Amino acid sequence: MKLQQLRYIWEVAHHDLNVSATAQVLYTSQPGISKQIRLLEDELGVEIFARSGKHLTRVTPAGEAILKVSGEILRKVESIKQVAQEFSNENKGSLSIATTHTQARYALPGIIQDFIKQYPDVSLHMHQGTPLQIAEMAADGTVDFAIATEAMDHFNDLIMMPCYRWNRSILVPKTHPLAQRARPTLEEVATFPLVTYVFGFTGRSKLDEAFKNKGLTPKVVFTAADADVIKTYVRLGLGVGIVATMSIDPEKDSDLVAINADHLFKDSITKIGFRKGTFLRGFMYDFVARFAAHLDKGVLDKASQCHSKAELEEMFGSLELPSR
């Protein structure tokens, strides 16, 4: 059994069983990959992939189990490389992050700009997606860190640590009836069509929860993952916008009235996390500390030793988080 064979089956499985596409990504030949997969199956005595003619059609039950272990082995190999690189050149390497549009657009730019200045030889890669996609990318080793707010049940395989609190603002045109209300009630807001985030993005669950607790069913006429898109449709008069306060620019959005909605909705908490067993390089510790100052090396190392989600939550239970 060769490490290369494990790499081949892992990549094929993550390229929709398309051997040709996998060969292009790995800069090798399609026949070469097919041959190595066959040799591995012959050695193990089981089929990893089911076939129809020359085409792979699905991953077999045995293949699922083999792929899971293969992924763990490949991640360990990557950790070994990270260890070696840390001692050979501690300021050179790569850092990949998966997050939502809101974090990438409004929370991270300044941090990333300063980080790149400090570490010019570290290549930084940003991946955007849904909370489920973010969790999967971190769990399978595609990225080093996951940053998210919603759907924390998807992140059970990761060490997730709280970074900061944030809340929402109501956005309306200057001529809108709510523009004159400094502290509108939820009942007042619910009488208008709403323009807000897609469910599962950017604290949407806290918004839905607030209306439900009041027995209200607002009319959500338009949803988007991007606050700038929401603002566009608020300007068109489609409805009342509800967005993360951090996404509002006093200058660029001066044609709209922003009404603080802290009194209407519970705070949301953004968290950053990584896979259990990940070897964190020096510049990785630094990146996390730049994003959340209370998450220094000592805290991250202690969090890595937690054996359960409950133990991790207890560790941060009394922490007073900053607000954005």
Secondary structure, DSSP 8 states (H G I E B T S, - for coil): --HHHHHHHHHHHTTTT-HHHHHHHHTS-HHHHHHHHHHHHHHHTS-SEEEETTEEEEE-HHHHHHHHHHHHHHHHHHHHHHHHHHHH-TT-EEEEEEE-HHIIIIISHHHHHHHHHH-TTEEEEEEE--HHHHHHHHHTTS-SEEEESS-GGGGTTEEEEEEEEE-EEEEEETTSGGGG-SS--HHHHHTS-EEEE-TTSTTHHHHHHHHHHTT----EEEEES-HHHHHHHHHTTS-EEEEEGGG--TTTTTTEEEEE-TTTS--EEEEEEEETT----HHHHHHHHHH-TT--HHHHHHHHT--SHHHHHHHHTT----B-
